[in-house]
C-alpha cells in the first residue's frame, strides 16, 4: 500500500477531530492545574491517533463491502479501497496493525498512570469498533452525532487532562486490600465537561452535516442516520443550534472563571461561522458545503486554544 493510499484509507486529514480535543486538554491542564507530563501525552497521542485511524479504516472497509453488495453495477468507486486498489487482505492487516499499536500504547499509559485509563480506554475501544462494525453499526443509526461528539470531544479531552493530573487524586480507581475504591471529583468533572462542549458540538456538526449531504446516498445502502428520522430541514436547524450551544458554553466558562477572560475573543469567530452556517443552509452539497463544518471547527478551535494559551503566558 502506498503512502497516499494509506492516508486516504485512514482519512488522515479528518484526524483534526481528535487532535483538537487533545490540544485543548493539554493546554487546559497547564492553565488550570499547572501540570504537563510530556511522556504521558506522547504515549496517549500515539494510542489515540492510531485507534482513530483504525476505526476510520474499519469504516471504509465495511462501507466498501456494503456498497458492493447493495449498489453492484451502480457502484461509483469513491471508496479509498476501490480508488487505490487496496485488497481486503491488505485492509485487514492495516486495521489489525493499527489496533495493536493503539492497544500496546494504551496498556503502557495505564501502567504509568491509573487503571481508570484502562476502563475508559476499553469503553472507547468498544464504541469505536461498533461505531462502524457489527450487524447494526452506530454510524448507521441516529446516534452517530451523539457518540462522535461525546466520545471525541469529551472523552479525549478528559483523558488528556487526566494523564497530566492523575496523581492529584481528583479521579481514579484504587485497590485497598480487598476493596476497590473509585474517586470522582464532581466539580472537576463538570469543569471538564463545560470546556469540552464547544468541541462536542463542533464534532457532532461535522458528522451531522456529512449525513445531511449524504442523505439520499445513505438511504440507497440502508444507512438511516439522524437526518433521515428528523428530516433535512430540522437537521439543518439542529446544525445551527449546536454551534450556539458551543458558544454559550464558552461565555459561561468565562463568566465563572473556568476559562480565562481571553477566551471571550472566541465570540469574534461567530462572524465567519455564521456566514458559513448560512451558506450551508442554502446548499447542502457534499463537494461544496460539507467542508464548511470543518472550517467552522478549525476556526473556533484555533482561537479557543490560543485564548487559553495566552492566559498562561
C-alpha positions as CSV (number, residue, x, y, z in Angstrom):
1,X,0.0,0.0,0.0
2,X,1.4,3.4,-1.0
3,X,1.6,6.3,1.4
4,X,-1.1,8.1,-0.5
5,X,-3.3,5.1,-0.4
6,X,-2.8,4.7,3.4
7,X,-3.5,8.4,4.0
8,X,-6.8,8.1,2.1
9,X,-7.7,4.8,3.6
10,X,-7.4,6.2,7.2
11,X,-8.6,9.6,6.0
12,X,-5.7,11.3,7.8
13,X,-7.0,14.9,7.3
14,X,-10.1,14.1,9.4
15,X,-8.0,13.3,12.4
16,X,-8.3,17.0,13.3
17,X,-11.4,16.0,15.2
18,X,-9.3,14.0,17.7
19,X,-6.2,16.2,17.6
20,X,-8.1,19.4,18.7
21,X,-9.5,17.8,21.9
22,X,-6.0,16.5,22.6
23,X,-4.6,20.0,22.3
24,X,-7.4,21.6,24.3
25,X,-6.9,19.1,27.1
26,X,-3.1,19.6,27.1
27,X,-3.2,23.4,27.2
28,X,-6.1,23.4,29.8
29,X,-4.1,21.1,32.0
30,X,-1.3,23.6,32.1
31,X,-3.7,26.6,32.6
32,X,-5.9,25.2,35.4
33,X,-3.6,22.6,37.1
34,X,-0.2,23.8,36.2
35,X,0.7,20.2,35.1
36,X,2.1,18.8,31.8
37,X,3.5,15.3,31.7
38,X,5.1,15.1,28.3
39,X,5.9,11.4,28.2
40,X,2.3,10.5,29.0
41,X,1.0,12.9,26.4
42,X,3.2,11.4,23.7
43,X,2.1,7.8,24.6
44,X,-1.5,8.9,24.7
45,X,-1.2,10.7,21.3
46,X,0.2,7.6,19.6
47,X,-2.6,5.4,21.1
48,X,-5.3,7.9,20.2
49,X,-4.3,8.6,16.7
50,X,-3.7,5.0,15.7
51,X,-7.0,4.0,17.1
52,X,-8.8,6.8,15.3
53,X,-7.1,5.8,12.1
54,X,-8.1,2.1,12.7
55,X,-11.8,3.0,13.2
56,X,-11.8,5.0,10.0
57,X,-10.2,2.2,8.2
58,X,-12.8,-0.2,9.5
59,X,-15.5,2.2,8.4
60,X,-14.1,2.3,4.8
61,X,-13.6,-1.5,4.8
62,X,-17.2,-2.2,5.9
63,X,-18.6,0.5,3.6
64,X,-16.7,-1.0,0.6
65,X,-18.2,-4.4,1.2
66,X,-21.7,-2.9,1.8
67,X,-21.6,-0.7,-1.2
68,X,-20.5,-3.5,-3.5
69,X,-23.4,-5.6,-2.1
70,X,-26.1,-3.0,-2.5
71,X,-25.1,-0.9,-5.5
72,X,-23.5,-3.6,-7.7
73,X,-23.2,-2.1,-11.1
74,X,-24.0,1.4,-9.9
75,X,-21.0,1.5,-7.6
76,X,-19.2,4.8,-8.1
77,X,-15.9,3.7,-6.7
78,X,-15.4,6.6,-4.3
79,X,-14.2,4.3,-1.5
80,X,-10.4,4.5,-1.0
81,X,-10.2,0.8,-1.2
82,X,-11.6,0.9,-4.7
83,X,-9.8,4.0,-5.8
84,X,-6.3,2.8,-4.7
85,X,-6.9,-0.9,-5.4
86,X,-6.5,-1.9,-1.7
87,X,-7.3,-5.6,-1.3
88,X,-9.4,-6.8,1.6
89,X,-6.4,-8.7,3.0
90,X,-4.3,-5.6,3.0
91,X,-7.1,-3.6,4.5
92,X,-7.5,-6.1,7.4
93,X,-3.7,-6.3,8.0
94,X,-3.6,-2.5,8.2
95,X,-6.5,-2.4,10.6
96,X,-5.0,-5.1,12.8
97,X,-1.6,-3.3,12.9
98,X,-3.2,0.0,13.9
99,X,-5.3,-1.6,16.6
100,X,-2.3,-3.5,18.0
101,X,-0.3,-0.3,18.3
102,X,-3.2,1.6,19.9
103,X,-3.7,-1.3,22.4
104,X,0.0,-1.6,23.3
105,X,0.5,2.1,24.0
106,X,-2.9,2.2,25.9
107,X,-1.6,-0.5,28.2
108,X,1.7,1.4,28.7
109,X,-0.2,4.5,29.6
110,X,-2.3,2.6,32.1
111,X,0.8,1.2,33.8
112,X,2.2,4.7,34.0
113,X,-1.0,6.3,35.4
114,X,-4.1,4.6,36.8
115,X,-6.5,1.8,35.9
116,X,-9.1,4.4,35.2
117,X,-7.3,5.0,31.8
118,X,-7.8,1.3,31.0
119,X,-11.5,1.4,31.9
120,X,-12.2,4.5,29.7
121,X,-10.0,3.0,27.0
122,X,-12.0,-0.2,26.9
123,X,-15.2,1.8,26.7
124,X,-13.8,3.9,23.8
125,X,-12.5,0.8,22.1
126,X,-15.9,-0.9,22.2
127,X,-17.7,2.2,20.9
128,X,-15.1,2.8,18.3
129,X,-15.3,-0.7,16.9
130,X,-19.0,-1.0,16.9
131,X,-19.3,2.5,15.5
132,X,-18.7,1.1,12.1
133,X,-18.8,-2.7,12.7
134,X,-21.4,-5.2,13.6
135,X,-25.0,-6.1,12.4
136,X,-26.2,-2.5,13.1
137,X,-23.2,-0.1,13.3
138,X,-23.7,3.0,15.4
139,X,-22.8,5.1,12.3
140,X,-25.9,3.7,10.5
141,X,-28.2,4.7,13.4
142,X,-29.4,8.1,14.5
143,X,-26.8,8.1,17.2
144,X,-23.6,8.9,15.3
145,X,-23.6,12.6,16.1
146,X,-24.0,11.9,19.8
147,X,-21.3,9.3,20.0
148,X,-18.8,11.0,17.8
149,X,-19.3,14.3,19.7
150,X,-19.2,12.9,23.2
151,X,-16.5,10.3,22.8
152,X,-14.1,12.5,20.8
153,X,-15.0,15.9,22.2
154,X,-15.4,14.9,25.8
155,X,-13.5,11.7,26.4
156,X,-10.3,12.6,24.6
157,X,-10.3,16.0,26.4
158,X,-10.9,14.2,29.8
159,X,-8.2,11.5,29.2
160,X,-5.7,14.1,28.0
161,X,-6.2,16.2,31.2
162,X,-6.3,13.1,33.4
163,X,-2.9,11.7,32.3
164,X,-1.4,15.0,33.4
165,X,-3.1,15.2,36.8
166,X,-3.7,11.5,37.7
167,X,-1.5,11.9,40.8
168,X,-3.7,14.7,42.2
169,X,-6.4,12.2,43.1
170,X,-9.3,14.1,41.5
171,X,-10.2,10.9,39.7
172,X,-9.0,7.3,39.8
173,X,-9.5,3.6,40.7
174,X,-7.6,2.3,43.6
175,X,-7.2,-1.0,45.3
176,X,-7.1,-1.0,49.1
177,X,-6.6,-4.6,50.3
178,X,-9.7,-6.4,49.1
179,X,-11.6,-3.2,48.3
180,X,-11.7,-1.3,45.0
181,X,-12.3,2.4,45.5
182,X,-13.2,4.8,42.8
183,X,-12.7,8.6,43.2
184,X,-14.6,11.1,41.1
185,X,-14.5,14.8,41.8
186,X,-17.8,16.1,40.6
187,X,-16.7,19.8,40.4
188,X,-13.7,19.0,38.3
189,X,-15.8,16.7,36.1
190,X,-18.3,19.5,35.4
191,X,-15.4,21.8,34.6
192,X,-14.0,19.5,32.0
193,X,-17.5,18.9,30.6
194,X,-18.0,22.6,30.2
195,X,-14.8,23.3,28.4
196,X,-15.5,20.3,26.2
197,X,-18.9,21.4,25.0
198,X,-17.6,23.6,22.1
199,X,-15.7,20.5,20.9
200,X,-18.6,18.2,21.4
201,X,-20.9,20.4,19.3
202,X,-18.3,21.1,16.7
203,X,-17.5,17.5,16.1
204,X,-21.2,16.5,16.2
205,X,-21.8,19.1,13.5
206,X,-19.2,17.6,11.2
207,X,-21.0,14.3,11.4
208,X,-24.4,15.9,11.1
209,X,-23.5,18.0,8.0
210,X,-21.9,14.9,6.4
211,X,-25.1,12.9,7.0
212,X,-27.3,15.7,5.7
213,X,-25.3,15.9,2.5
214,X,-25.2,12.1,2.1
215,X,-28.9,11.6,3.0
216,X,-30.0,10.3,-0.4
217,X,-26.9,8.1,-1.0
218,X,-27.1,6.7,2.6
219,X,-30.7,5.5,2.0
220,X,-29.6,3.6,-1.0
221,X,-27.2,1.5,1.1
222,X,-29.6,1.1,4.1
223,X,-27.9,3.7,6.2
224,X,-30.5,5.5,8.2
225,X,-28.9,8.4,10.1
226,X,-30.3,11.2,12.2
227,X,-31.3,13.4,9.2
228,X,-33.4,10.5,7.9
229,X,-35.5,10.4,11.0
230,X,-35.6,14.2,11.7
231,X,-35.9,15.3,8.1
232,X,-33.4,17.5,6.4
233,X,-35.0,20.8,7.5
234,X,-35.0,20.0,11.2
235,X,-31.5,18.6,10.8
236,X,-30.3,22.0,9.5
237,X,-31.9,23.8,12.4
238,X,-30.2,21.4,14.8
239,X,-26.9,22.1,13.0
240,X,-27.2,25.8,13.7
241,X,-28.4,25.4,17.3
242,X,-25.4,23.2,18.2
243,X,-23.0,25.9,17.3
244,X,-24.8,28.4,19.5
245,X,-24.7,25.9,22.4
246,X,-20.9,25.7,22.0
247,X,-20.5,29.5,22.1
248,X,-22.9,29.7,25.1
249,X,-20.6,27.2,27.0
250,X,-17.6,29.5,26.3
251,X,-19.5,32.5,27.7
252,X,-20.5,30.6,30.8
253,X,-16.9,29.4,31.2
254,X,-15.6,33.0,31.1
255,X,-18.2,34.3,33.5
256,X,-17.5,31.6,36.0
257,X,-13.7,32.0,35.5
258,X,-13.4,28.4,34.4
259,X,-12.0,29.8,31.2
260,X,-9.7,32.9,31.1
261,X,-11.1,36.3,30.0
262,X,-9.1,36.0,26.8
263,X,-11.5,33.2,25.7
264,X,-14.1,35.8,25.2
265,X,-12.3,36.5,22.0
266,X,-13.9,33.3,20.7
267,X,-17.1,35.2,20.2
268,X,-15.5,37.1,17.3
269,X,-15.3,33.9,15.4
270,X,-19.1,34.0,15.2
271,X,-18.7,36.3,12.2
272,X,-17.2,33.8,9.8
273,X,-19.0,30.9,11.5
274,X,-22.5,32.4,10.9
275,X,-21.5,33.2,7.3
276,X,-20.6,29.5,6.8
277,X,-23.8,28.4,8.6
278,X,-25.9,30.5,6.2
279,X,-24.0,29.1,3.2
280,X,-24.7,25.5,4.4
281,X,-28.4,26.3,4.9
282,X,-28.7,27.5,1.3
283,X,-27.0,24.4,-0.2
284,X,-26.2,21.0,1.3
285,X,-23.7,19.7,-1.3
286,X,-21.0,17.3,-0.2
287,X,-18.4,18.6,-2.6
288,X,-19.0,22.3,-1.9
289,X,-20.5,23.0,1.5
290,X,-19.6,20.0,3.8
291,X,-16.2,21.5,4.2
292,X,-17.8,24.5,5.9
293,X,-18.4,22.5,9.1
294,X,-14.7,21.5,9.2
295,X,-13.7,25.2,8.6
296,X,-16.0,26.3,11.4
297,X,-14.5,23.7,13.8
298,X,-11.0,24.8,12.9
299,X,-11.7,28.5,13.2
300,X,-13.2,28.2,16.6
301,X,-10.7,25.6,17.9
302,X,-7.7,27.6,16.9
303,X,-8.9,30.7,18.7
304,X,-10.1,28.7,21.6
305,X,-6.7,27.0,22.1
306,X,-4.8,30.3,21.6
307,X,-7.1,32.2,24.0
308,X,-6.2,29.7,26.8
309,X,-2.6,29.7,25.9
310,X,-2.4,33.5,26.1
311,X,-3.6,33.4,29.6
312,X,-0.7,31.1,30.6
313,X,2.0,33.4,29.2
